[in-house]
Amino acid sequence: MEFVAQGNVVKATAIHAATGVEASIVGPANVGRDALGQAAVRKLKYVMEKKS
């Protein structure tokens, strides 16, 4: 997981270590990293399933 804050938004990026596939989401900074991280992981799972 990688988090980058810019002003009042945070970009959360989930990276699959074995394949290097990435999925990112952007959300409000006041939501919290746990929620944004979980959403990024869900998107990563979706992207991985779509590629297979």
PDBQT receptor file of N, H, CA, C and O in Angstrom, charges set to zero:
ATOM      1  N   MET A   1       0.843  -1.185   0.000  1.00  0.00    +0.000 N 
ATOM      2  CA  MET A   1       0.000   0.000   0.000  1.00  0.00    +0.000 C 
ATOM      3  C   MET A   1       0.880   1.237   0.000  1.00  0.00    +0.000 C 
ATOM      4  O   MET A   1       1.932   1.293   0.637  1.00  0.00    +0.000 OA
ATOM      5  N   GLU A   2       0.411   2.204  -0.728  1.00  0.00    +0.000 N 
ATOM      6  H   GLU A   2      -0.444   2.158  -1.245  1.00  0.00    +0.000 HD
ATOM      7  CA  GLU A   2       1.084   3.495  -0.783  1.00  0.00    +0.000 C 
ATOM      8  C   GLU A   2       0.017   4.570  -0.686  1.00  0.00    +0.000 C 
ATOM      9  O   GLU A   2      -1.017   4.489  -1.348  1.00  0.00    +0.000 OA
ATOM     10  N   PHE A   3       0.267   5.573   0.136  1.00  0.00    +0.000 N 
ATOM     11  H   PHE A   3       1.107   5.639   0.674  1.00  0.00    +0.000 HD
ATOM     12  CA  PHE A   3      -0.661   6.684   0.306  1.00  0.00    +0.000 C 
ATOM     13  C   PHE A   3       0.062   7.982  -0.007  1.00  0.00    +0.000 C 
ATOM     14  O   PHE A   3       1.165   8.223   0.483  1.00  0.00    +0.000 OA
ATOM     15  N   VAL A   4      -0.571   8.826  -0.837  1.00  0.00    +0.000 N 
ATOM     16  H   VAL A   4      -1.467   8.630  -1.236  1.00  0.00    +0.000 HD
ATOM     17  CA  VAL A   4      -0.012  10.126  -1.181  1.00  0.00    +0.000 C 
ATOM     18  C   VAL A   4      -1.099  11.170  -0.921  1.00  0.00    +0.000 C 
ATOM     19  O   VAL A   4      -2.166  11.139  -1.536  1.00  0.00    +0.000 OA
ATOM     20  N   ALA A   5      -0.813  12.087  -0.008  1.00  0.00    +0.000 N 
ATOM     21  H   ALA A   5       0.053  12.113   0.491  1.00  0.00    +0.000 HD
ATOM     22  CA  ALA A   5      -1.775  13.138   0.326  1.00  0.00    +0.000 C 
ATOM     23  C   ALA A   5      -1.458  14.403  -0.459  1.00  0.00    +0.000 C 
ATOM     24  O   ALA A   5      -0.304  14.815  -0.578  1.00  0.00    +0.000 OA
ATOM     25  N   GLN A   6      -2.523  15.010  -0.993  1.00  0.00    +0.000 N 
ATOM     26  H   GLN A   6      -3.460  14.676  -0.896  1.00  0.00    +0.000 HD
ATOM     27  CA  GLN A   6      -2.394  16.299  -1.652  1.00  0.00    +0.000 C 
ATOM     28  C   GLN A   6      -3.576  17.146  -1.209  1.00  0.00    +0.000 C 
ATOM     29  O   GLN A   6      -4.704  16.953  -1.662  1.00  0.00    +0.000 OA
ATOM     30  N   GLY A   7      -3.302  18.069  -0.335  1.00  0.00    +0.000 N 
ATOM     31  H   GLY A   7      -2.385  18.226   0.033  1.00  0.00    +0.000 HD
ATOM     32  CA  GLY A   7      -4.374  18.922   0.174  1.00  0.00    +0.000 C 
ATOM     33  C   GLY A   7      -5.387  18.104   0.955  1.00  0.00    +0.000 C 
ATOM     34  O   GLY A   7      -5.043  17.440   1.933  1.00  0.00    +0.000 OA
ATOM     35  N   ASN A   8      -6.631  18.157   0.519  1.00  0.00    +0.000 N 
ATOM     36  H   ASN A   8      -6.911  18.696  -0.275  1.00  0.00    +0.000 HD
ATOM     37  CA  ASN A   8      -7.687  17.457   1.246  1.00  0.00    +0.000 C 
ATOM     38  C   ASN A   8      -8.073  16.123   0.606  1.00  0.00    +0.000 C 
ATOM     39  O   ASN A   8      -9.131  15.578   0.920  1.00  0.00    +0.000 OA
ATOM     40  N   VAL A   9      -7.233  15.588  -0.287  1.00  0.00    +0.000 N 
ATOM     41  H   VAL A   9      -6.373  16.031  -0.542  1.00  0.00    +0.000 HD
ATOM     42  CA  VAL A   9      -7.478  14.273  -0.879  1.00  0.00    +0.000 C 
ATOM     43  C   VAL A   9      -6.254  13.377  -0.682  1.00  0.00    +0.000 C 
ATOM     44  O   VAL A   9      -5.128  13.849  -0.521  1.00  0.00    +0.000 OA
ATOM     45  N   VAL A  10      -6.514  12.071  -0.699  1.00  0.00    +0.000 N 
ATOM     46  H   VAL A  10      -7.429  11.688  -0.830  1.00  0.00    +0.000 HD
ATOM     47  CA  VAL A  10      -5.443  11.084  -0.562  1.00  0.00    +0.000 C 
ATOM     48  C   VAL A  10      -5.585  10.074  -1.692  1.00  0.00    +0.000 C 
ATOM     49  O   VAL A  10      -6.684   9.597  -1.973  1.00  0.00    +0.000 OA
ATOM     50  N   LYS A  11      -4.477   9.752  -2.334  1.00  0.00    +0.000 N 
ATOM     51  H   LYS A  11      -3.584  10.139  -2.105  1.00  0.00    +0.000 HD
ATOM     52  CA  LYS A  11      -4.444   8.707  -3.356  1.00  0.00    +0.000 C 
ATOM     53  C   LYS A  11      -3.894   7.453  -2.693  1.00  0.00    +0.000 C 
ATOM     54  O   LYS A  11      -2.784   7.461  -2.162  1.00  0.00    +0.000 OA
ATOM     55  N   ALA A  12      -4.673   6.373  -2.725  1.00  0.00    +0.000 N 
ATOM     56  H   ALA A  12      -5.575   6.366  -3.157  1.00  0.00    +0.000 HD
ATOM     57  CA  ALA A  12      -4.246   5.095  -2.163  1.00  0.00    +0.000 C 
ATOM     58  C   ALA A  12      -3.975   4.141  -3.319  1.00  0.00    +0.000 C 
ATOM     59  O   ALA A  12      -4.818   3.963  -4.198  1.00  0.00    +0.000 OA
ATOM     60  N   THR A  13      -2.789   3.526  -3.313  1.00  0.00    +0.000 N 
ATOM     61  H   THR A  13      -2.103   3.670  -2.599  1.00  0.00    +0.000 HD
ATOM     62  CA  THR A  13      -2.399   2.595  -4.358  1.00  0.00    +0.000 C 
ATOM     63  C   THR A  13      -2.080   1.252  -3.737  1.00  0.00    +0.000 C 
ATOM     64  O   THR A  13      -1.263   1.159  -2.822  1.00  0.00    +0.000 OA
ATOM     65  N   ALA A  14      -2.735   0.198  -4.243  1.00  0.00    +0.000 N 
ATOM     66  H   ALA A  14      -3.399   0.273  -4.986  1.00  0.00    +0.000 HD
ATOM     67  CA  ALA A  14      -2.449  -1.175  -3.822  1.00  0.00    +0.000 C 
ATOM     68  C   ALA A  14      -1.654  -1.830  -4.939  1.00  0.00    +0.000 C 
ATOM     69  O   ALA A  14      -2.005  -1.715  -6.113  1.00  0.00    +0.000 OA
ATOM     70  N   ILE A  15      -0.575  -2.521  -4.566  1.00  0.00    +0.000 N 
ATOM     71  H   ILE A  15      -0.289  -2.615  -3.613  1.00  0.00    +0.000 HD
ATOM     72  CA  ILE A  15       0.314  -3.141  -5.549  1.00  0.00    +0.000 C 
ATOM     73  C   ILE A  15       0.441  -4.618  -5.234  1.00  0.00    +0.000 C 
ATOM     74  O   ILE A  15       0.747  -4.995  -4.103  1.00  0.00    +0.000 OA
ATOM     75  N   HIS A  16       0.203  -5.463  -6.248  1.00  0.00    +0.000 N 
ATOM     76  H   HIS A  16      -0.045  -5.157  -7.167  1.00  0.00    +0.000 HD
ATOM     77  CA  HIS A  16       0.389  -6.909  -6.094  1.00  0.00    +0.000 C 
ATOM     78  C   HIS A  16       1.870  -7.185  -6.282  1.00  0.00    +0.000 C 
ATOM     79  O   HIS A  16       2.404  -6.988  -7.374  1.00  0.00    +0.000 OA
ATOM     80  N   ALA A  17       2.533  -7.637  -5.236  1.00  0.00    +0.000 N 
ATOM     81  H   ALA A  17       2.099  -7.797  -4.349  1.00  0.00    +0.000 HD
ATOM     82  CA  ALA A  17       3.989  -7.764  -5.236  1.00  0.00    +0.000 C 
ATOM     83  C   ALA A  17       4.507  -8.732  -6.307  1.00  0.00    +0.000 C 
ATOM     84  O   ALA A  17       5.524  -8.454  -6.942  1.00  0.00    +0.000 OA
ATOM     85  N   ALA A  18       3.833  -9.847  -6.512  1.00  0.00    +0.000 N 
ATOM     86  H   ALA A  18       3.007 -10.073  -5.995  1.00  0.00    +0.000 HD
ATOM     87  CA  ALA A  18       4.333 -10.869  -7.439  1.00  0.00    +0.000 C 
ATOM     88  C   ALA A  18       4.223 -10.436  -8.901  1.00  0.00    +0.000 C 
ATOM     89  O   ALA A  18       5.086 -10.775  -9.711  1.00  0.00    +0.000 OA
ATOM     90  N   THR A  19       3.168  -9.689  -9.248  1.00  0.00    +0.000 N 
ATOM     91  H   THR A  19       2.466  -9.414  -8.591  1.00  0.00    +0.000 HD
ATOM     92  CA  THR A  19       2.942  -9.334 -10.647  1.00  0.00    +0.000 C 
ATOM     93  C   THR A  19       3.213  -7.868 -10.954  1.00  0.00    +0.000 C 
ATOM     94  O   THR A  19       3.411  -7.507 -12.114  1.00  0.00    +0.000 OA
ATOM     95  N   GLY A  20       3.226  -7.025  -9.940  1.00  0.00    +0.000 N 
ATOM     96  H   GLY A  20       3.065  -7.318  -8.997  1.00  0.00    +0.000 HD
ATOM     97  CA  GLY A  20       3.423  -5.604 -10.158  1.00  0.00    +0.000 C 
ATOM     98  C   GLY A  20       2.183  -4.871 -10.612  1.00  0.00    +0.000 C 
ATOM     99  O   GLY A  20       2.263  -3.696 -10.971  1.00  0.00    +0.000 OA
ATOM    100  N   VAL A  21       1.033  -5.534 -10.607  1.00  0.00    +0.000 N 
ATOM    101  H   VAL A  21       0.968  -6.488 -10.316  1.00  0.00    +0.000 HD
ATOM    102  CA  VAL A  21      -0.225  -4.901 -10.995  1.00  0.00    +0.000 C 
ATOM    103  C   VAL A  21      -0.622  -3.905  -9.906  1.00  0.00    +0.000 C 
ATOM    104  O   VAL A  21      -0.541  -4.205  -8.716  1.00  0.00    +0.000 OA
ATOM    105  N   GLU A  22      -1.052  -2.714 -10.332  1.00  0.00    +0.000 N 
ATOM    106  H   GLU A  22      -1.117  -2.470 -11.299  1.00  0.00    +0.000 HD
ATOM    107  CA  GLU A  22      -1.426  -1.661  -9.405  1.00  0.00    +0.000 C 
ATOM    108  C   GLU A  22      -2.872  -1.242  -9.615  1.00  0.00    +0.000 C 
ATOM    109  O   GLU A  22      -3.405  -1.316 -10.722  1.00  0.00    +0.000 OA
ATOM    110  N   ALA A  23      -3.495  -0.801  -8.525  1.00  0.00    +0.000 N 
ATOM    111  H   ALA A  23      -3.062  -0.740  -7.626  1.00  0.00    +0.000 HD
ATOM    112  CA  ALA A  23      -4.821  -0.205  -8.590  1.00  0.00    +0.000 C 
ATOM    113  C   ALA A  23      -4.838   0.965  -7.626  1.00  0.00    +0.000 C 
ATOM    114  O   ALA A  23      -4.379   0.850  -6.490  1.00  0.00    +0.000 OA
ATOM    115  N   SER A  24      -5.369   2.097  -8.081  1.00  0.00    +0.000 N 
ATOM    116  H   SER A  24      -5.742   2.191  -9.004  1.00  0.00    +0.000 HD
ATOM    117  CA  SER A  24      -5.387   3.313  -7.260  1.00  0.00    +0.000 C 
ATOM    118  C   SER A  24      -6.786   3.866  -7.145  1.00  0.00    +0.000 C 
ATOM    119  O   SER A  24      -7.618   3.707  -8.039  1.00  0.00    +0.000 OA
ATOM    120  N   ILE A  25      -7.027   4.518  -6.024  1.00  0.00    +0.000 N 
ATOM    121  H   ILE A  25      -6.351   4.647  -5.298  1.00  0.00    +0.000 HD
ATOM    122  CA  ILE A  25      -8.267   5.269  -5.829  1.00  0.00    +0.000 C 
ATOM    123  C   ILE A  25      -7.898   6.596  -5.195  1.00  0.00    +0.000 C 
ATOM    124  O   ILE A  25      -6.839   6.727  -4.582  1.00  0.00    +0.000 OA
ATOM    125  N   VAL A  26      -8.771   7.574  -5.343  1.00  0.00    +0.000 N 
ATOM    126  H   VAL A  26      -9.632   7.467  -5.841  1.00  0.00    +0.000 HD
ATOM    127  CA  VAL A  26      -8.590   8.878  -4.719  1.00  0.00    +0.000 C 
ATOM    128  C   VAL A  26      -9.831   9.159  -3.899  1.00  0.00    +0.000 C 
ATOM    129  O   VAL A  26     -10.957   8.971  -4.361  1.00  0.00    +0.000 OA
ATOM    130  N   GLY A  27      -9.608   9.615  -2.667  1.00  0.00    +0.000 N 
ATOM    131  H   GLY A  27      -8.694   9.768  -2.292  1.00  0.00    +0.000 HD
ATOM    132  CA  GLY A  27     -10.725   9.912  -1.788  1.00  0.00    +0.000 C 
ATOM    133  C   GLY A  27     -10.383  11.034  -0.829  1.00  0.00    +0.000 C 
ATOM    134  O   GLY A  27      -9.236  11.474  -0.757  1.00  0.00    +0.000 OA
ATOM    135  N   PRO A  28     -11.382  11.496  -0.092  1.00  0.00    +0.000 N 
ATOM    136  CA  PRO A  28     -11.149  12.584   0.850  1.00  0.00    +0.000 C 
ATOM    137  C   PRO A  28     -10.234  12.160   1.990  1.00  0.00    +0.000 C 
ATOM    138  O   PRO A  28     -10.294  11.021   2.452  1.00  0.00    +0.000 OA
ATOM    139  N   ALA A  29      -9.396  13.070   2.438  1.00  0.00    +0.000 N 
ATOM    140  H   ALA A  29      -9.347  13.996   2.063  1.00  0.00    +0.000 HD
ATOM    141  CA  ALA A  29      -8.426  12.768   3.485  1.00  0.00    +0.000 C 
ATOM    142  C   ALA A  29      -9.090  12.455   4.816  1.00  0.00    +0.000 C 
ATOM    143  O   ALA A  29      -8.502  11.751   5.637  1.00  0.00    +0.000 OA
ATOM    144  N   ASN A  30     -10.284  12.950   5.051  1.00  0.00    +0.000 N 
ATOM    145  H   ASN A  30     -10.762  13.522   4.384  1.00  0.00    +0.000 HD
ATOM    146  CA  ASN A  30     -10.932  12.730   6.340  1.00  0.00    +0.000 C 
ATOM    147  C   ASN A  30     -11.577  11.353   6.474  1.00  0.00    +0.000 C 
ATOM    148  O   ASN A  30     -12.088  11.022   7.544  1.00  0.00    +0.000 OA
ATOM    149  N   VAL A  31     -11.568  10.549   5.423  1.00  0.00    +0.000 N 
ATOM    150  H   VAL A  31     -11.153  10.817   4.554  1.00  0.00    +0.000 HD
ATOM    151  CA  VAL A  31     -12.145   9.201   5.479  1.00  0.00    +0.000 C 
ATOM    152  C   VAL A  31     -11.259   8.267   6.298  1.00  0.00    +0.000 C 
ATOM    153  O   VAL A  31     -11.772   7.400   7.006  1.00  0.00    +0.000 OA
ATOM    154  N   GLY A  32      -9.971   8.424   6.216  1.00  0.00    +0.000 N 
ATOM    155  H   GLY A  32      -9.555   9.128   5.641  1.00  0.00    +0.000 HD
ATOM    156  CA  GLY A  32      -9.045   7.570   6.944  1.00  0.00    +0.000 C 
ATOM    157  C   GLY A  32      -8.355   6.585   6.016  1.00  0.00    +0.000 C 
ATOM    158  O   GLY A  32      -8.919   6.146   5.013  1.00  0.00    +0.000 OA
ATOM    159  N   ARG A  33      -7.129   6.249   6.372  1.00  0.00    +0.000 N 
ATOM    160  H   ARG A  33      -6.672   6.605   7.186  1.00  0.00    +0.000 HD
ATOM    161  CA  ARG A  33      -6.323   5.368   5.522  1.00  0.00    +0.000 C 
ATOM    162  C   ARG A  33      -6.857   3.947   5.492  1.00  0.00    +0.000 C 
ATOM    163  O   ARG A  33      -6.726   3.268   4.473  1.00  0.00    +0.000 OA
ATOM    164  N   ASP A  34      -7.453   3.479   6.579  1.00  0.00    +0.000 N 
ATOM    165  H   ASP A  34      -7.559   4.030   7.406  1.00  0.00    +0.000 HD
ATOM    166  CA  ASP A  34      -7.974   2.110   6.588  1.00  0.00    +0.000 C 
ATOM    167  C   ASP A  34      -9.053   1.927   5.521  1.00  0.00    +0.000 C 
ATOM    168  O   ASP A  34      -9.018   0.966   4.753  1.00  0.00    +0.000 OA
ATOM    169  N   ALA A  35      -9.997   2.842   5.480  1.00  0.00    +0.000 N 
ATOM    170  H   ALA A  35     -10.026   3.622   6.104  1.00  0.00    +0.000 HD
ATOM    171  CA  ALA A  35     -11.091   2.740   4.511  1.00  0.00    +0.000 C 
ATOM    172  C   ALA A  35     -10.581   2.879   3.084  1.00  0.00    +0.000 C 
ATOM    173  O   ALA A  35     -10.995   2.131   2.198  1.00  0.00    +0.000 OA
ATOM    174  N   LEU A  36      -9.682   3.833   2.860  1.00  0.00    +0.000 N 
ATOM    175  H   LEU A  36      -9.345   4.440   3.580  1.00  0.00    +0.000 HD
ATOM    176  CA  LEU A  36      -9.140   4.024   1.515  1.00  0.00    +0.000 C 
ATOM    177  C   LEU A  36      -8.296   2.820   1.105  1.00  0.00    +0.000 C 
ATOM    178  O   LEU A  36      -8.344   2.394  -0.048  1.00  0.00    +0.000 OA
ATOM    179  N   GLY A  37      -7.529   2.274   2.037  1.00  0.00    +0.000 N 
ATOM    180  H   GLY A  37      -7.490   2.621   2.974  1.00  0.00    +0.000 HD
ATOM    181  CA  GLY A  37      -6.717   1.102   1.745  1.00  0.00    +0.000 C 
ATOM    182  C   GLY A  37      -7.565  -0.102   1.383  1.00  0.00    +0.000 C 
ATOM    183  O   GLY A  37      -7.238  -0.838   0.452  1.00  0.00    +0.000 OA
ATOM    184  N   GLN A  38      -8.657  -0.309   2.116  1.00  0.00    +0.000 N 
ATOM    185  H   GLN A  38      -8.923   0.289   2.873  1.00  0.00    +0.000 HD
ATOM    186  CA  GLN A  38      -9.550  -1.427   1.820  1.00  0.00    +0.000 C 
ATOM    187  C   GLN A  38     -10.181  -1.267   0.446  1.00  0.00    +0.000 C 
ATOM    188  O   GLN A  38     -10.324  -2.243  -0.290  1.00  0.00    +0.000 OA
ATOM    189  N   ALA A  39     -10.556  -0.055   0.099  1.00  0.00    +0.000 N 
ATOM    190  H   ALA A  39     -10.440   0.738   0.698  1.00  0.00    +0.000 HD
ATOM    191  CA  ALA A  39     -11.146   0.191  -1.220  1.00  0.00    +0.000 C 
ATOM    192  C   ALA A  39     -10.129  -0.064  -2.326  1.00  0.00    +0.000 C 
ATOM    193  O   ALA A  39     -10.476  -0.614  -3.371  1.00  0.00    +0.000 OA
ATOM    194  N   ALA A  40      -8.883   0.328  -2.107  1.00  0.00    +0.000 N 
ATOM    195  H   ALA A  40      -8.601   0.775  -1.258  1.00  0.00    +0.000 HD
ATOM    196  CA  ALA A  40      -7.836   0.092  -3.105  1.00  0.00    +0.000 C 
ATOM    197  C   ALA A  40      -7.575  -1.398  -3.284  1.00  0.00    +0.000 C 
ATOM    198  O   ALA A  40      -7.354  -1.861  -4.403  1.00  0.00    +0.000 OA
ATOM    199  N   VAL A  41      -7.599  -2.149  -2.187  1.00  0.00    +0.000 N 
ATOM    200  H   VAL A  41      -7.778  -1.773  -1.278  1.00  0.00    +0.000 HD
ATOM    201  CA  VAL A  41      -7.396  -3.607  -2.269  1.00  0.00    +0.000 C 
ATOM    202  C   VAL A  41      -8.552  -4.259  -3.019  1.00  0.00    +0.000 C 
ATOM    203  O   VAL A  41      -8.334  -5.160  -3.829  1.00  0.00    +0.000 OA
ATOM    204  N   ARG A  42      -9.781  -3.813  -2.758  1.00  0.00    +0.000 N 
ATOM    205  H   ARG A  42      -9.959  -3.081  -2.101  1.00  0.00    +0.000 HD
ATOM    206  CA  ARG A  42     -10.934  -4.355  -3.497  1.00  0.00    +0.000 C 
ATOM    207  C   ARG A  42     -10.799  -4.084  -4.988  1.00  0.00    +0.000 C 
ATOM    208  O   ARG A  42     -11.098  -4.954  -5.806  1.00  0.00    +0.000 OA
ATOM    209  N   LYS A  43     -10.352  -2.888  -5.348  1.00  0.00    +0.000 N 
ATOM    210  H   LYS A  43     -10.109  -2.181  -4.683  1.00  0.00    +0.000 HD
ATOM    211  CA  LYS A  43     -10.166  -2.557  -6.756  1.00  0.00    +0.000 C 
ATOM    212  C   LYS A  43      -9.052  -3.400  -7.366  1.00  0.00    +0.000 C 
ATOM    213  O   LYS A  43      -9.165  -3.841  -8.510  1.00  0.00    +0.000 OA
ATOM    214  N   LEU A  44      -7.971  -3.629  -6.607  1.00  0.00    +0.000 N 
ATOM    215  H   LEU A  44      -7.880  -3.271  -5.678  1.00  0.00    +0.000 HD
ATOM    216  CA  LEU A  44      -6.884  -4.470  -7.096  1.00  0.00    +0.000 C 
ATOM    217  C   LEU A  44      -7.381  -5.881  -7.370  1.00  0.00    +0.000 C 
ATOM    218  O   LEU A  44      -7.041  -6.464  -8.400  1.00  0.00    +0.000 OA
ATOM    219  N   LYS A  45      -8.175  -6.436  -6.474  1.00  0.00    +0.000 N 
ATOM    220  H   LYS A  45      -8.451  -5.963  -5.638  1.00  0.00    +0.000 HD
ATOM    221  CA  LYS A  45      -8.732  -7.780  -6.677  1.00  0.00    +0.000 C 
ATOM    222  C   LYS A  45      -9.583  -7.807  -7.942  1.00  0.00    +0.000 C 
ATOM    223  O   LYS A  45      -9.515  -8.761  -8.717  1.00  0.00    +0.000 OA
ATOM    224  N   TYR A  46     -10.384  -6.764  -8.152  1.00  0.00    +0.000 N 
ATOM    225  H   TYR A  46     -10.439  -5.989  -7.523  1.00  0.00    +0.000 HD
ATOM    226  CA  TYR A  46     -11.218  -6.665  -9.349  1.00  0.00    +0.000 C 
ATOM    227  C   TYR A  46     -10.355  -6.650 -10.605  1.00  0.00    +0.000 C 
ATOM    228  O   TYR A  46     -10.637  -7.360 -11.571  1.00  0.00    +0.000 OA
ATOM    229  N   VAL A  47      -9.304  -5.838 -10.587  1.00  0.00    +0.000 N 
ATOM    230  H   VAL A  47      -9.074  -5.262  -9.803  1.00  0.00    +0.000 HD
ATOM    231  CA  VAL A  47      -8.418  -5.720 -11.750  1.00  0.00    +0.000 C 
ATOM    232  C   VAL A  47      -7.715  -7.057 -12.021  1.00  0.00    +0.000 C 
ATOM    233  O   VAL A  47      -7.579  -7.461 -13.175  1.00  0.00    +0.000 OA
ATOM    234  N   MET A  48      -7.274  -7.736 -10.969  1.00  0.00    +0.000 N 
ATOM    235  H   MET A  48      -7.385  -7.408 -10.031  1.00  0.00    +0.000 HD
ATOM    236  CA  MET A  48      -6.597  -9.028 -11.130  1.00  0.00    +0.000 C 
ATOM    237  C   MET A  48      -7.555 -10.071 -11.732  1.00  0.00    +0.000 C 
ATOM    238  O   MET A  48      -7.161 -10.851 -12.599  1.00  0.00    +0.000 OA
ATOM    239  N   GLU A  49      -8.811 -10.078 -11.267  1.00  0.00    +0.000 N 
ATOM    240  H   GLU A  49      -9.131  -9.445 -10.562  1.00  0.00    +0.000 HD
ATOM    241  CA  GLU A  49      -9.790 -11.029 -11.805  1.00  0.00    +0.000 C 
ATOM    242  C   GLU A  49     -10.096 -10.713 -13.265  1.00  0.00    +0.000 C 
ATOM    243  O   GLU A  49     -10.261 -11.623 -14.077  1.00  0.00    +0.000 OA
ATOM    244  N   LYS A  50     -10.172  -9.442 -13.597  1.00  0.00    +0.000 N 
ATOM    245  H   LYS A  50     -10.039  -8.703 -12.937  1.00  0.00    +0.000 HD
ATOM    246  CA  LYS A  50     -10.488  -9.027 -14.968  1.00  0.00    +0.000 C 
ATOM    247  C   LYS A  50      -9.362  -9.438 -15.933  1.00  0.00    +0.000 C 
ATOM    248  O   LYS A  50      -9.630  -9.797 -17.079  1.00  0.00    +0.000 OA
ATOM    249  N   LYS A  51      -8.116  -9.386 -15.473  1.00  0.00    +0.000 N 
ATOM    250  H   LYS A  51      -7.898  -9.095 -14.541  1.00  0.00    +0.000 HD
ATOM    251  CA  LYS A  51      -6.976  -9.747 -16.328  1.00  0.00    +0.000 C 
ATOM    252  C   LYS A  51      -6.858 -11.244 -16.560  1.00  0.00    +0.000 C 
ATOM    253  O   LYS A  51      -6.257 -11.670 -17.547  1.00  0.00    +0.000 OA
ATOM    254  N   SER A  52      -7.418 -12.042 -15.673  1.00  0.00    +0.000 N 
ATOM    255  H   SER A  52      -7.906 -11.696 -14.872  1.00  0.00    +0.000 HD
ATOM    256  CA  SER A  52      -7.272 -13.506 -15.837  1.00  0.00    +0.000 C 
ATOM    257  C   SER A  52      -8.394 -14.107 -16.643  1.00  0.00    +0.000 C 
ATOM    258  O   SER A  52      -8.414 -15.317 -16.866  1.00  0.00    +0.000 OA
TER     259      SER A  52
